[in-house]
Amino acid sequence: MVAFPLIPTISIIEQALFHISHYIDYTTMFPPSVDSSQIQNMIDDKVFPTLSGLAPAFSYAIMLSLLRYILHFLLFKPLALRSMKIKEIKFVSNPNIDRSLPSKATAYSRDAILEYCKLSGMEDTDVNDYLWNRKRHISTQKKVVKYVEAFWRAIFYITFSVMGYYALFVPETAIWITDTKHNWIDWPLHTLTPSLNLYYQIELGCYIHQLFWTEVTRSDALEMIAHHLVTISLLVLSYLTNFTRIGAYILFIHDLADIFLETAKVFNYSSKPIGHRWMKDTLVDGTFAVFAITFFVTRLIIYPRYVLYSVIFEGVNGYFGWNWTGCYVFIGLLVTLQYLHVYWFYLIAKMIVKLLRGDMTKDERSDDEDELEEHLPKKEH
C-alpha cells in the first residue's frame, strides 16, 4: 500500500536525472590533460559513469525502506520482543493527558496527577495507571527500535560486504587492490564494470535510505549525519569522476567493521534479561573486541595507508596534479572521513577502558536505552 504513492516519485526523480545527464559536459570535470574525445566515446558506448547511472539508487533506497518496514513487523519486532523477553502492553493514547505532559520523562507530583484527572475525567488511580503504562510503552518501543535498527544494519552490512568482495576479488583480485598505482594509471579512462556499477548504485541507495530514515536518538547524531553526507558526496563525486576503483575499495573496508558493531549491539540488547546474562561475557564482549580490532585495522591503518596515501602521493603527485580543483575536494572529504574515524575510535577506546575496568554500562555513542525506564512512576493501586 505504501509503495503506490512512492512509485511516481521515484520515476520522476529518475527521469529528471536522465534528462539532466544529457546537458552535463562531463569532460569539464577532468584536468585539461585528459583527452575529452575519449571520454565522450566511452559515454556514448555506455561504459563511463554518468549522472543517469546513479538514478537506480533512489529505487534501491525506497526498496530498502519498504523491505525494512515489512520485515519490522514480520521478523524484527517479534524477534526483538522474544530476545529481550519483553511483553508488549496494549496502550491507547489519551490526547487530553498527553498534551499536558512535560517533554521529558519525570516523576509526577500529586498535584499533577489531580490536574490530569480534571483534564481526562478519570480517577487518580486510573491516571496513575495510564502514566505508568504510557512510559512503559515508550520504553519498550525505544528498546525495540534500537534492536531492530542494529539487526537491520547487520544484515545489509553483511550483504554489501559480500557484494564488495565479488566486485573486487572475484573471479580474481582486482589489480588496483594489489598495486594502488593502478587506481590512477590511464585514469579516467577506466571501463566501469557492471559489478562495480551495481555496487555503487546499491551502496548509494543504502546511504540515502539511512539519511532519511528516522534513527534512534543518540549522542553522536550530528557526527552520524555528517558521516552520511560525506559518504554520499564521495559516492556521487567519485562516480562522476570515475574514481570508482578506489571508491569501491573505500566502501568495502568501511562495511567490514560495521558488521561486528551491529552484531555486538544485537547481542548486547539480547543479554539484558535475566537468563541471558551469559551472553554478556561471551558473545557481546567477544564480538565487540573483533569490531574494535577490525575498525582499527581497516580505518586507522589500511584507510590512511592505502587510500589517503594513494590519492595524495600517487594520484595528485603522479597523475592529475594540484592544478586540478577536484583534488582539493576529494582530499578534503577523505580527510574529514578520517577525522570521524579518529573521533569514533576515541569513543571505542573509552568503551574498552570501561570494559576492562568492569564498569561499562552503555555504548558511549548512544543514549542510554534505560533512561526512560529509570523515570517510570511507580504503579500504585
C-alpha positions in Angstrom: 0.0 0.0 0.0 2.8 2.4 0.9 4.6 1.7 -2.4 2.0 3.1 -4.7 2.4 6.9 -4.0 6.2 6.4 -4.0 6.5 4.8 -7.4 5.6 8.0 -9.4 8.0 10.0 -7.2 10.8 7.5 -8.0 10.0 7.7 -11.7 10.1 11.5 -11.7 13.4 11.6 -9.9 15.0 9.1 -12.2 13.6 10.7 -15.3 14.9 14.1 -14.1 18.4 12.6 -13.7 18.3 11.1 -17.1 17.4 14.5 -18.7 19.9 16.5 -16.6 22.6 14.0 -17.5 22.2 14.8 -21.3 23.0 18.5 -20.6 26.1 17.9 -18.5 29.5 18.2 -20.2 31.4 15.6 -18.2 34.6 16.3 -20.0 34.9 19.6 -18.0 35.2 17.6 -14.7 38.7 16.4 -15.5 42.2 18.0 -15.8 42.9 19.7 -19.2 45.5 17.0 -20.0 42.7 14.4 -20.3 41.5 13.6 -23.9 37.9 14.7 -23.8 37.0 12.9 -27.1 37.9 9.6 -25.5 35.7 10.3 -22.5 32.8 11.2 -24.8 33.3 8.0 -26.8 33.1 5.9 -23.6 30.0 7.8 -22.6 28.4 7.0 -26.0 29.4 3.3 -25.5 27.8 3.4 -22.0 30.9 2.2 -20.3 31.7 5.5 -18.5 29.8 6.6 -15.3 27.3 9.4 -15.8 24.6 11.0 -13.5 21.9 8.9 -15.1 23.8 5.8 -13.9 23.0 6.7 -10.3 19.2 7.1 -10.9 18.5 3.5 -9.8 20.0 4.4 -6.3 16.7 6.1 -5.5 14.7 3.0 -6.3 17.1 0.9 -4.1 16.6 3.5 -1.3 12.8 3.1 -1.5 13.1 -0.7 -1.8 15.3 -0.9 1.3 12.8 1.3 3.2 9.8 -0.9 2.2 11.8 -4.1 2.9 12.7 -2.8 6.4 9.1 -1.7 7.0 7.8 -5.2 6.1 10.4 -7.1 8.0 9.9 -4.9 11.0 6.5 -6.5 11.6 7.1 -10.0 10.2 10.5 -10.7 11.7 12.4 -7.9 13.6 9.8 -6.8 16.1 8.7 -10.4 17.2 12.4 -11.4 17.4 13.2 -8.3 19.5 10.4 -8.9 21.9 11.3 -12.6 22.3 15.1 -12.0 22.6 14.7 -9.2 25.2 11.8 -11.0 26.9 9.6 -8.0 26.6 5.8 -8.3 26.9 4.2 -5.6 24.8 1.5 -3.6 26.6 -1.7 -2.8 24.8 -1.7 1.0 25.0 -4.3 3.6 23.8 -3.2 7.2 23.9 -5.2 9.8 25.8 -4.7 13.2 24.0 -6.1 15.2 26.9 -3.4 14.0 29.2 -0.6 13.8 26.6 -0.9 17.4 25.6 -0.2 18.5 29.2 2.7 16.2 29.9 6.3 17.6 30.0 8.6 16.7 27.2 11.0 14.7 29.3 10.0 11.7 31.5 10.0 12.7 35.2 8.2 11.7 38.3 4.8 13.2 38.7 3.6 15.1 41.8 0.2 14.6 43.5 -1.0 18.0 42.2 0.0 17.0 38.7 -2.0 13.7 39.0 -5.1 15.7 40.2 -4.7 18.1 37.2 -4.6 15.2 34.8 -7.7 13.8 36.5 -9.6 17.1 35.7 -8.4 17.1 32.1 -9.3 13.5 31.4 -12.3 12.9 33.7 -10.5 9.8 35.1 -9.9 8.7 38.7 -6.5 9.3 40.1 -5.7 5.5 40.2 -6.6 5.3 36.5 -4.5 8.3 35.7 -1.5 6.8 37.5 -2.0 3.5 35.7 -2.2 5.4 32.4 1.1 7.3 33.1 2.8 4.1 34.1 1.6 2.2 31.0 2.4 5.1 28.7 6.0 5.4 29.9 6.4 1.6 29.9 5.1 1.7 26.3 7.6 4.4 25.3 10.5 2.5 27.0 9.5 -0.8 25.2 9.2 0.9 21.8 12.6 2.6 22.2 14.3 -0.7 23.0 12.6 -2.5 20.1 13.6 0.2 17.7 17.2 0.1 18.7 17.2 -3.7 18.4 15.6 -3.6 15.0 18.0 -0.9 13.8 21.0 -2.9 14.8 19.6 -6.2 13.3 18.7 -4.5 10.1 22.1 -2.8 9.7 23.9 -6.1 10.5 22.0 -7.7 7.6 22.8 -5.1 5.0 26.5 -4.7 6.0 26.9 -8.4 5.6 25.1 -8.2 2.2 27.2 -5.3 1.0 30.5 -6.8 2.1 29.7 -9.9 0.1 28.8 -7.7 -2.9 32.0 -5.7 -2.5 34.1 -8.9 -2.2 32.6 -10.2 -5.5 33.2 -6.9 -7.2 36.8 -6.6 -6.1 38.1 -10.2 -5.6 36.0 -12.4 -8.0 36.9 -14.0 -10.3 40.4 -12.7 -9.4 41.7 -9.9 -7.2 41.5 -6.6 -9.0 44.9 -5.3 -10.0 44.4 -1.9 -8.2 44.0 -3.8 -4.9 47.4 -5.3 -5.0 49.1 -2.3 -6.7 47.4 1.0 -5.8 49.1 2.9 -8.7 46.5 1.3 -11.0 43.9 3.5 -9.3 45.4 6.2 -11.5 47.1 4.6 -14.4 45.0 5.5 -17.5 42.6 7.4 -15.3 39.9 8.5 -16.0 39.6 6.1 -19.0 38.7 3.1 -16.8 35.8 0.9 -18.1 33.1 0.8 -15.5 32.3 -2.9 -15.0 28.7 -4.0 -14.3 29.6 -5.3 -10.9 31.2 -2.1 -9.8 28.3 -0.1 -11.2 25.7 -2.2 -9.3 27.8 -2.0 -6.1 27.9 1.8 -6.3 24.1 2.1 -7.0 23.1 -0.1 -4.1 25.5 1.5 -1.7 24.3 5.0 -2.6 20.7 3.8 -2.2 21.6 2.4 1.2 23.1 5.7 2.5 20.2 7.7 1.1 17.9 5.3 3.0 19.9 5.8 6.2 20.0 9.5 5.9 16.2 10.0 5.7 15.1 7.0 7.8 14.2 8.1 11.4 17.1 6.9 13.5 17.3 6.4 17.3 18.3 9.5 19.2 22.0 9.2 20.0 24.7 11.4 21.5 26.7 11.5 18.2 23.7 12.2 15.9 25.4 15.1 14.2 28.5 13.1 13.5 26.3 10.3 12.0 24.5 12.8 9.7 27.9 14.3 8.8 29.2 10.8 8.0 26.2 10.0 5.8 26.5 13.3 3.9 30.3 13.0 3.4 29.8 9.4 2.2 27.0 10.3 -0.2 29.1 13.2 -1.5 32.1 10.9 -2.0 30.0 8.3 -3.7 28.5 10.7 -6.2 31.6 12.7 -6.9 33.9 9.6 -7.2 31.3 8.0 -9.5 31.1 11.0 -11.9 34.9 11.4 -12.0 35.4 7.7 -12.4 37.3 7.2 -9.1 35.2 4.1 -8.9 38.2 1.8 -8.3 39.4 3.4 -5.1 35.8 4.4 -4.2 34.7 0.7 -4.2 37.7 -0.2 -2.0 36.7 2.5 0.5 33.2 1.2 0.6 34.4 -2.4 1.2 36.8 -1.6 4.1 34.2 0.5 5.8 31.4 -2.1 5.7 33.6 -4.8 7.3 33.9 -3.3 10.8 30.2 -2.3 10.9 29.1 -6.0 10.7 30.6 -6.7 14.1 29.5 -3.4 15.6 25.8 -4.0 14.8 26.0 -7.7 15.7 27.5 -6.8 19.1 24.6 -4.4 19.6 22.1 -7.1 18.9 23.8 -9.5 21.3 24.0 -6.7 23.9 20.3 -5.9 23.8 19.5 -9.7 23.9 21.7 -10.1 27.0 19.7 -7.7 29.2 17.0 -10.1 30.6 17.8 -12.5 33.5 18.7 -15.8 32.0 20.6 -14.2 29.1 23.3 -12.6 31.1 25.8 -15.3 30.0 25.8 -13.6 26.6 27.5 -10.5 28.0 30.9 -12.1 28.8 31.0 -14.2 25.7 29.1 -13.0 22.7 28.9 -9.3 23.5 32.4 -8.8 24.7 33.9 -11.1 22.1 32.1 -9.6 19.1 32.9 -6.1 20.4 36.6 -7.0 20.6 36.5 -8.2 17.0 34.8 -5.0 16.0 37.4 -2.8 17.7 40.3 -4.7 16.1 38.6 -4.6 12.7 37.8 -0.9 13.0 41.4 -0.1 14.0 43.0 -2.1 11.2 40.6 -1.0 8.4 40.1 2.7 9.2 43.2 3.7 11.1 45.8 1.6 9.2 44.5 0.5 5.8 42.5 3.6 5.0 45.3 6.2 5.6 48.0 3.9 4.2 46.3 2.6 1.0 43.6 5.3 0.4 44.8 8.7 1.6 48.4 7.9 0.7 47.4 6.6 -2.8 45.2 9.7 -3.5 47.7 12.3 -2.3 51.1 10.9 -3.2 50.3 8.6 -6.2 47.2 10.3 -7.7 47.9 14.0 -7.1 51.7 14.0 -7.4 51.9 11.4 -10.1 48.9 11.8 -12.4 46.5 14.7 -12.2 48.4 17.3 -10.2 47.5 20.1 -7.7 46.2 22.4 -10.5 43.0 20.3 -10.8 40.3 21.7 -8.4 38.8 18.2 -8.0 41.8 17.0 -6.0 41.1 19.5 -3.2 37.5 18.5 -3.0 38.4 14.8 -2.7 41.2 15.2 -0.3 39.0 17.5 1.9 36.2 14.9 2.0 38.6 12.0 2.6 40.4 13.8 5.4 37.0 14.7 7.0 36.2 11.0 6.9 39.5 10.2 8.6 38.7 12.7 11.3 35.5 10.9 12.0 37.4 7.6 12.2 39.7 9.1 14.8 36.8 10.5 16.8 34.9 7.3 16.8 37.9 5.2 17.8 38.4 7.6 20.7 34.9 6.7 21.8 35.6 3.0 21.2 38.8 3.3 23.3 36.8 4.8 26.2 34.5 1.8 26.0 37.4 -0.6 26.0 38.8 1.1 29.1 35.4 0.8 30.9 35.1 -2.8 29.8 38.5 -3.6 31.2 37.5 -1.9 34.5 34.2 -3.7 34.5 32.1 -0.6 34.7 30.8 -0.2 31.1 27.1 0.2 31.3 26.3 1.6 27.9 27.5 2.4 24.4 29.4 5.7 24.5 28.0 6.6 21.1 24.3 6.2 22.1 21.8 7.4 24.6 21.1 5.0 27.4 18.2 2.8 26.5 17.1 2.6 30.1 16.9 6.3 30.6 13.1 6.4 30.3 12.7 3.3 32.5 14.5 4.9 35.3 11.9 7.7 35.5 8.9 5.4 35.3 6.4 6.3 38.0 5.7 3.5 40.5 2.4 1.8 39.7 0.1 2.2 42.7 -3.4 1.0 43.4 
